[in-house]
Amino acid sequence: MIDLSTGVLQATDAFPSEFPIAAFQKNLITWFSKEKRDLPWRNNVPPYQVWISEIMLQQTRVDQVIPYYERFLDHFPTVALLAQANLDDVLRIWEGLGYYSRARNLHRGAADVMNLHNGEIPDSYAQLLTISGIGPYTAAAISSIVFGEAQAVVDGNVIRVLTRLFGFADVVSTSASKKWLSVAANTLLDPNAPGPFNEAMMELGALVCTPRKPKCGTCPVAKYCRAQKTETQLQFPVKKPKKKTPHLNIAVGVIQDDRGHILIQKRPVTAMLGGLWEFPGGKQEREEPIEVTCWREIVEETGLQVNVGAKIASIDHAYSHFKITLHAFYCDPGEPIKIESSLETKWVAREELVDYAFPRANRRLLEIMSGDSDGTRMD
């Protein structure tokens, strides 16, 4: 057995030749066969379902994904139907899951499958990489889990397992570290059972080798782990220090005409939250009263000389790299009502707003307006 009680590994080091790979593989896969969760995308499901699940599981926990996965497949049960769907419908079904580029990539990828591969999802790692939105991680997952190709998956869970296992001391985000971790994952991979091995590594990270409270006492490979021997589990993986999270104040207007219809606009597909609908508005400038922000942004975006009225709510929301407070106001459109905007805009009856996909903060605003929300900060 390898003695990992001293020293650490770095990106410049070779994989330790004395590591008992076969024993590690056996212990891990035996554990997985007994302890794996019963998930809807396991147990010999078609490649399309595995693809959907792997995209959804990026940046999102399993318990959050399951209802969205089931809803998505109810609406788009085949790759052909997904390719034929309108992007607005895809985004509406995806709404609430976040990271909307994943939905747009799935939609483009489905078109690629139909146009480039005769409607069949490719069965090899190399060919999977030709599909929009499928990168090395997703290609490795599909090719190994569905088609048995020996390609190691390296996601956040696997990185945590590997860095603790070997005491890998370098910052994991560098290109040299990524290369070392990929080599390590592929060296450990069981070529006779690449799918189960990959799923076992990810499951180990999700259930046992967790970020803050690893369950080393129940870990099937604890005896091979340097971090467990040296009680340094929480030191791995090594990451760059986090920068202070920026905060933005955003003002939006709920502009209602004399019919009771509300103005919404669609974000550019290439922008963050692209393809989603929202209420007109934008970022507060320094030392600008938030009501002035609302008026100025609406004038700039629509040309409407609105009258800013009562405040509806202030809603806090966090994205991956910044936080916002969304301040919403009722607005009168003024006269004349003439839209001058480069964005697609619509006047929509309030009861029809449920048919459009909105970012989370805007959807919470709609819930407040309908009286269906609680726990939201309101001024």
N, C-alpha and C positions, 0 to 999 in steps of 0.2 A: 504493500500500500504506500502511496506517495505521502511524504511528510511535508505538509504545507504549513507547519507551525512557525516557520521563520521566513523572513523575506517577503517581498511582494513582487508581482509581475507588472511590467510596463509594456508599452506598445513596441518597444525595441527588442523585447525578449521573444525567444522562440516558445512555442507551445511545449510544456513540460513532457518530455518523451516518456517519463516513468509513470504518468497518470494512468490508472487502471480503467481504461475506456470501456472494456466489455462488461466489467462488474457494474460500473456506473450506469450503462445502458440498461442492463437487466434489472437493477434495483428500481430505476426510474419508471420503466415501462410496466413492471409488475405493480408498482404503486398506482399508476395511472389506470390500469385495467380495473382496479378495485375501487378507486376513489373519485374517478372522473364524474363531473356533473352531467346530468341528463339534459342536454341542450338541443333545441330544435334543428340546429344545423349540423348535428353529428349523426353518426350511424348511417353511412352510405347514402347521404342525400346527393342530388345532382350538383354538378359544378356551379350552376347558376346560383343556387342557394348558398353554397360556401362563399362564393364571390360577394354576394350581398352582405353576408354576415361579417366577413373580414373587413369590408369597407366600413360598415357601421361600427365595428368594434374598435376602430382607430379613434382614439381620444374619448371613448365612451365605455362605461362599465357594462358588464354583461346584463345585470338586472335592469338597467335602463334600456338596453338595446332590444330585449325580447319582444315587448309589445309593438315597437316600431317595425321590427323585422317581420312579425306576423301581419301587421297592417299593410306593409309594403308589398308583401307577396300576395295578399288578398287582392290588391289592386293591379299588381303587375306580376302575375304568376310565371311568365316566361320572358326570356330575353327579347323575343319578337315583340311582345306587347309593350315592354319597356321602351324599345327603340321607336315604336310607333306613337308613343304617348307625347302629349304636349308638355314642354318643360314646366309650364305653370302648374300642371297637375302633379308632376313629379315632386316639385318643391312643396306643394300643398300637403301631400302625403308625408313628406319628410319633415314638415314643420314641427319644431320643438326638439329635434334631435341635434340641431346645431351643426357647425362646420359644413355649411351648405355647398361648398365646393365639392364635397364628396358626392352629393346628389347630382350635381351637374356633370361630374366626371362619369358617374354610373350611366347617366343618360347618353353621353357621348360614346362611352365604351360599348353600350348595347348597340348603337348604330355601327360601330366598328366591327362588332361580331357579325352583324347581318351583312355588312357591305364587303368586308375583307375576308371573312371566314365562313361564308355560306350559312350563317346562322348557328354554327357550332362553336362553342367555347374551346379554344385551343387546348391540347393536352400536354404541352411542354412549357417549361419555364421560359425559354427563348421566345416562343410565339406569344405567350401571354403578355410579354413586355411590349408587344405591338399594339395592345389595347389601351385606349385613353384611360388614364386614371389608375392603371395597374403598374405599380413600381416593383422593385425587388422583393419587398416584404410580402405583398399580396400575391405576386407570381410564385414565390416559394411556398406560400401557404396552400394555394390552390393546387399547384403541381405535385406537392408532396402528399397532401391529405386526400385528394381525389384520385390522382393518377400514379401515386407511388414513386415519384421522381425524387432522387436523393438531393434535395436542396434544403438547407437549414433556414429556418425562420429566425429572424433577429428583431424582436420588438422590445418594448420597454420592460416587460416581465422577464424576457430571456436575458436582456442586458443586466438586470439586477441579479439574476441567478448566477450568471457567468462571473461578474465582478466580485461577488462574495465568494464564489467557489474558489477562485484563483487569487483573491486579494489583489485585483487589478487596480493599480493606484493612479492611473492617468485619468485626466478629464475625458469622459466618454464621448464628447461631441466632436473631438478632433478627427480628421480623416485617418490619421494613423491608428487611433483607438478603434474607430469603426472597422478598419481593415483587420486589426488583431482579433476583435470580437467575432467578426465573420469567420475568420480562420478557425477560431476556437469552436464556434458553433458547428461548423461543418466537420471538424475533426471528431467531435463528440457524437455527431449524428449516426444513428444506426441505419446503415444502407439497406438492411433487410426489412426495416419498419420505419421509414422516414416520416410518414404521416403520424402514427401514434407517438413517435419520439418528439416531434415538433409540438404536438398538442400537449404532451406530458410536460415539456419544458415550460410552455405558456401557462398550463394549469398549476404547475408548481409555484410559479411566480405569483399567480393570482390568489391561490389558496393558502400557501405555506410560507414562501419566501417573500412576504409582504413588505411594503416600504417601511412601516414604523414599528410593527410588532410581529416580527417573523416567528413562526411556530417551529423552532429548531428541534424541539422534542419529538415532533411527529414527522420530521423531514426524512424521506427515504434515502437521501444521499448526504446527510449531515456529516458522516464520518469522512467524507472526502473534502469538506469545506474548510478553507483556511479561516474565513471570517468567523465561523462558528468556533473553531479551536481557539482563536485569539480574542473572542468576544468583541469583535469589531464590526458586527453586521451593519450597524447604522452608519458606518463610515463609507459604505458603498451603496450605489455607484458614486463616483466622484463627479460632481457637476460644477459648472461655472457659477460663481455667486450670482444670485438673482438681482436684477436691477429693480429699482423702485417702480412699482406699477403706476403708470400715468392715469390720471383721472380727467375726464372731459364732462362738461355740462352741455347737454344737447337740448334745444328747444324745438318743439314741433307744434303745429297748429291743426286742430280738428276743425276744418273749414266746412261749413254747412250752408247749402243754398236754400232758396225759399221752398224747394220741394222736399227738403229734409235729406237730400243726398250729400254725401261726404266725399271730399276730394282726396284721392290717393295717387301715388306715383310709383313707378317701377324703377328700382335701382339698376344701373347698367350691369349686364351679365359679367363683365370683366372686373367689376368692383367687388369689394368685400360685401357679403350677403347679396351677391349679384342675382338678379332675377326675382327678388322678393319685392313685395309692395310695402309702402310705408306712408306715413303722414309727412307732408312737406315740413322742412326745418333743417337745422344744422347746428354747428358748434358755436358756442359762446366765445366772443373775443374778449381779450383782457379788459377787466373793469367795466364791461358792458352789462347793463341791467338785462336780466334774462328775458323780460318782455320785449325789449328792443331787439334781442337776438331773434326771437320768434318772428317779429315783424320784418326785420332785415332779410333773414334767410328766405322767408316766403316770397318777398318781393323779388329777390335774386333768382329764385328757382322757378317761380310761376308768373311773375309780372303782376300779380294781384296786390292791390293796395288795401290789404286787410285791416280790419279793426280787431286788435287783440283784446279778448274779453276775459272771462273768469278762468282761473287756473283749475285744471281737472285733477292733476296729481303730479307727484315727483316719484319716479321709479328708479331704483338702483339696479344695475345689471353689470355683470362681469363677463368680459370676453377673455380670450387666452392671453392677450398681452396688454390689455388696458381695461379700465372700468369707466362706466358712464353713470350719470344721473340724467334721466330723461324727464324734462319738464314739459308738460302738455297743457295747452290752452285752447278753449273754445275761441273760434275766430269767425267774424263775419266777412264774407268775401269782398264787400265794398262794391262800388259801381264804376265802370261797367265790368261785368264778369267775363273777362277775356284772358284765356290762358296763353302765356308765352313761355314755353318750356322746351328744352331739348330732350326731356324725359317723356316717356309714355305716361299719360295721366288719364284718370277716369273719375267721373262722378258716380258714386255707387250708393244704392240704398243701404241703410244701416243693416238690415236683416240679410243682405247679400255679402257682407264683408267676410262671413265665414267661408266663402268660396275662394278666397284669395290667401296666398301664403304670405305671412308677415314675420319679421324678426321677433324674437321672444319678447323684448320690451314693448314693442308696439302691440303685440297680442295681449299682453297683460293690461295695457291701457284700454283695449277694447273690453276686456273682462270687467275692469273698473267701471267703465261707462255703462255696462249692462248690469252692474251690481252683483257679478258672479265671482269677484275676487276678494281675498282677504290676505292679511299679512303684508300688504304693500304700503310703503311709507307714503303718506299723502299730506300735503301742506294745506 
